[in-house]
Amino acid sequence: MWAICRHARLDSSNDHRAINQSSNRKRADVSNSSGNPSRNRLYTAMWRWHFYAGLLAVPICIFLGVTGGIYLFKPVAEPWLYRDLQTVEPGGTRLSVEEQLAAASKAFPESKPDSITVGVAPNEATEVGVRDKRGRNLLVYVNPYSGEVTGSLVRDRMMMQQVRNLHGELMMGAFGSAFVELTACWTIILLMTGLYLWWPRSGARVMGVFVPRLRQGSRIFWRDLHAVVGMYASAIVIVLLVTGLPWTNVWGGLFKRAQQATGQARPVAADFRVPFRSEHSDGAVALTLQEALQIAAEHGVAEGSTIKLPRGPEDAYGFINRAKNLEESDFLYLDQYSGKVLARANWDDHPVSAKAVALGIRLHQGELFGSANLILMLLGALATVWLSATGVIMWWRRRPQGKLGVPELPADWRLPRGIAAITIVLAVGFPLVGASLILVWLLERYVLSRLPRTAAWLGLAVH
C-alpha cells in the first residue's frame, strides 16, 4: 500500500497529535525499536501495510478458514453421510459391468451415462455418472450383486461439493473466485508484515516473542496471543495459501500459461476434460464395455479406475485412476472400435512443475501424508481464524474515538527504495494485488481525501 503510505500526513491539530502520542505509547511494547528515527518510521509504515491488509483480508479469511477446515474432512464425512447409498451387503455373483450400467440407465431412462466406477471392496456400490435432461450431473449407485439402484445424488448439491464451492468462489462464480484470490494474496502480505512487526529489535527475549505474556494486562495478553501464535503458524498458513493459488482464475491462469510456454504443463492425457477421438468409419462395430475393460487390464490399468464412456461415435474410452498414491495415478484412452491406445500418461510423464502442483494440491487438501497432513492443515485453518479474530479484538480495544485507527506517518516520511521494489514485485507477482493498490490509491487520492470527515476518520491528508 505504498501510495497510501507515501501520501499519508499528520493532521496539525492538537487532537491528532494527542492521538498519535497515545498510539506511540501503545505500540512501544510491540516495536522495541532502538530509537533510530528511520527504523521507527519504517516500522510504522509496515504497521500501516499490516492494518490495510487486515482490513481487506480478515473477513474473508475467517470464512475461508472455517470452510477449508470443514473440507479437509471430506474423505471421512462423505462415506458416512452417504453410506446407505454407497455400501451394499456382499452376497452372490457380481453382475457384469454392462448389466450394472443398464440398471442405472433403466432408473433414469431419459438420461445418458457418461462414466462408471466399479468398487474394489466387496461392499462398495458401483457409481455411475449420469447427465439428466436438465443438465445436472448425477451420481447413481447400483448394487453390483442385485442390480438394485440404492439411490442417487446431484453432484453439485453434495455437502462437501457445496463447501468447496463456498471455499473456492463464495458461490459467486468467477467474481467470487477473484475475490478469494485477492484475499489470499493480501493475506500473504499480511503475514509477511506481521512477521516484520513481531521480529525482536532489542536483544534476545523469550517472553512476548516465543512465549505469550498472559498476566501483564489485557492489551499485552491479546497482542501476544496474536503475534506469538502468528509467528508459529505463519509457515503453515503461507503453505496453505500458496498451494491454493493454482486453482485461481487470474494467478492460476497465468501460471498455467507459463507452464505451457515452458513445457512444464501436465500431459494432455492427464486432463480428463480433453476429448480424444476414435477412428470412426461407417459400419464399424464398437467394443463392448467389457471388451474395453479387458484391453485396459492388459495395459495394466488398475481395478477401481473411473471409466469415461463414449458419448458419441467419435469419442474414446477413457480410464482414469486417481490413486491416493500419486505415483500410481494413470490415464489411458482407447479407440472405441479398435482398442488402440490413443494416449496415456502416468506420474513419470509429469514434468517437475506439474508434479509440484499436484503434490501441493494433495498437501492443501490434507491427503499427502495421511492423518499428520490433515492435522497440520487443520491447524493452519484454525490459525487463520484465530489470527483474524484476535486482530479484530486488538483493533477494537485500541481504536481511537472517532477514527478508524490507521497508523499515521510523519509528514516527511518517504518510501524506502527497497520497500518500493518489494511493492512492485508483489504487484507484478500478484496481479490482483497490483490492481487493488491502484484502485485504492485512486480512491484515496481523488475521492476520500476530498471528503473532510471521511479523510479525518481514515487519517488521510485533505486535498
Secondary structure as the mmCIF struct_conf table of DSSP 4:
data_model
#
loop_
_struct_conf.conf_type_id
_struct_conf.id
_struct_conf.beg_label_comp_id
_struct_conf.beg_label_asym_id
_struct_conf.beg_label_seq_id
_struct_conf.end_label_comp_id
_struct_conf.end_label_asym_id
_struct_conf.end_label_seq_id
HELX_RH_AL_P HELX_RH_AL_P1 TRP A 2 HIS A 7
BEND BEND1 SER A 13 SER A 13
HELX_RH_AL_P HELX_RH_AL_P2 ASN A 14 LYS A 26
TURN_TY1_P TURN_TY1_P1 ARG A 27 ARG A 27
HELX_RH_AL_P HELX_RH_AL_P3 ALA A 28 SER A 31
BEND BEND2 GLY A 35 GLY A 35
HELX_RH_AL_P HELX_RH_AL_P4 PRO A 37 TYR A 71
TURN_TY1_P TURN_TY1_P2 LEU A 72 PHE A 73
HELX_RH_AL_P HELX_RH_AL_P5 LYS A 74 LEU A 81
TURN_TY1_P TURN_TY1_P3 TYR A 82 TYR A 82
HELX_RH_AL_P HELX_RH_AL_P6 ARG A 83 GLN A 86
STRN STRN1 THR A 87 THR A 87
BEND BEND3 GLY A 92 GLY A 92
HELX_LH_PP_P HELX_LH_PP_P1 THR A 93 SER A 96
HELX_RH_AL_P HELX_RH_AL_P7 VAL A 97 ALA A 107
BEND BEND4 PHE A 108 PHE A 108
TURN_TY1_P TURN_TY1_P4 PRO A 109 GLU A 110
BEND BEND5 SER A 111 SER A 111
STRN STRN2 LYS A 112 THR A 117
BEND BEND6 VAL A 120 ALA A 121
TURN_TY1_P TURN_TY1_P5 PRO A 122 ASN A 123
STRN STRN3 GLU A 124 GLU A 124
HELX_LH_PP_P HELX_LH_PP_P2 ALA A 125 ALA A 125
STRN STRN4 THR A 126 ARG A 131
TURN_TY1_P TURN_TY1_P6 LYS A 133 ARG A 134
BEND BEND7 GLY A 135 GLY A 135
STRN STRN5 ASN A 137 VAL A 142
TURN_TY1_P TURN_TY1_P7 PRO A 144 SER A 146
STRN STRN6 VAL A 149 VAL A 154
HELX_RH_3T_P HELX_RH_3T_P1 ARG A 155 ARG A 157
BEND BEND8 MET A 158 MET A 158
HELX_RH_AL_P HELX_RH_AL_P8 MET A 159 GLU A 169
TURN_TY1_P TURN_TY1_P8 LEU A 170 MET A 171
BEND BEND9 MET A 172 MET A 172
HELX_RH_AL_P HELX_RH_AL_P9 GLY A 173 TRP A 198
BEND BEND10 TRP A 199 TRP A 199
BEND BEND11 SER A 202 GLY A 203
BEND BEND12 VAL A 206 VAL A 206
STRN STRN7 MET A 207 MET A 207
TURN_TY1_P TURN_TY1_P9 GLY A 208 PHE A 210
STRN STRN8 VAL A 211 VAL A 211
BEND BEND13 ARG A 215 GLN A 216
HELX_RH_AL_P HELX_RH_AL_P10 SER A 218 GLY A 244
HELX_RH_3T_P HELX_RH_3T_P2 LEU A 245 TRP A 247
BEND BEND14 THR A 248 ASN A 249
HELX_RH_AL_P HELX_RH_AL_P11 VAL A 250 ALA A 261
TURN_TY1_P TURN_TY1_P10 THR A 262 GLY A 263
BEND BEND15 ALA A 265 ALA A 265
HELX_LH_PP_P HELX_LH_PP_P3 ARG A 266 PRO A 267
HELX_RH_3T_P HELX_RH_3T_P3 VAL A 268 ALA A 270
TURN_TY1_P TURN_TY1_P11 PHE A 272 ARG A 273
BEND BEND16 VAL A 274 VAL A 274
STRN STRN9 ARG A 277 ARG A 277
TURN_TY1_P TURN_TY1_P12 ASP A 282 GLY A 283
HELX_LH_PP_P HELX_LH_PP_P4 ALA A 284 THR A 288
HELX_RH_AL_P HELX_RH_AL_P12 LEU A 289 GLU A 298
TURN_TY1_P TURN_TY1_P13 HIS A 299 GLY A 300
HELX_LH_PP_P HELX_LH_PP_P5 VAL A 301 ALA A 302
TURN_TY1_P TURN_TY1_P14 GLU A 303 GLY A 304
STRN STRN10 THR A 306 LYS A 308
HELX_LH_PP_P HELX_LH_PP_P6 LEU A 309 PRO A 310
BEND BEND17 ARG A 311 GLY A 312
TURN_TY1_P TURN_TY1_P15 PRO A 313 GLU A 314
STRN STRN11 ASP A 315 ASP A 315
STRN STRN12 ALA A 316 ASN A 321
BEND BEND18 LYS A 324 ASN A 325
HELX_RH_3T_P HELX_RH_3T_P4 LEU A 326 GLU A 328
STRN STRN13 ASP A 330 ASP A 335
TURN_TY1_P TURN_TY1_P16 GLN A 336 SER A 338
STRN STRN14 VAL A 341 ASN A 346
HELX_RH_3T_P HELX_RH_3T_P5 TRP A 347 ASP A 349
BEND BEND19 HIS A 350 HIS A 350
HELX_RH_AL_P HELX_RH_AL_P13 VAL A 352 HIS A 364
TURN_TY1_P TURN_TY1_P17 GLN A 365 GLY A 366
BEND BEND20 LEU A 368 PHE A 369
HELX_RH_AL_P HELX_RH_AL_P14 GLY A 370 ARG A 398
HELX_LH_PP_P HELX_LH_PP_P7 ARG A 399 PRO A 400
TURN_TY1_P TURN_TY1_P18 GLN A 401 GLY A 402
BEND BEND21 LYS A 403 LYS A 403
HELX_LH_PP_P HELX_LH_PP_P8 VAL A 406 GLU A 408
TURN_TY1_P TURN_TY1_P19 ALA A 411 ASP A 412
HELX_RH_AL_P HELX_RH_AL_P15 ARG A 417 GLY A 429
BEND BEND22 PHE A 430 PHE A 430
HELX_RH_AL_P HELX_RH_AL_P16 PRO A 431 TYR A 446
TURN_TY1_P TURN_TY1_P20 VAL A 447 VAL A 447
HELX_RH_3T_P HELX_RH_3T_P6 LEU A 448 ARG A 450
BEND BEND23 LEU A 451 LEU A 451
HELX_RH_AL_P HELX_RH_AL_P17 PRO A 452 LEU A 458
TURN_TY1_P TURN_TY1_P21 GLY A 459 GLY A 459
HELX_LH_PP_P HELX_LH_PP_P9 LEU A 460 VAL A 462
#
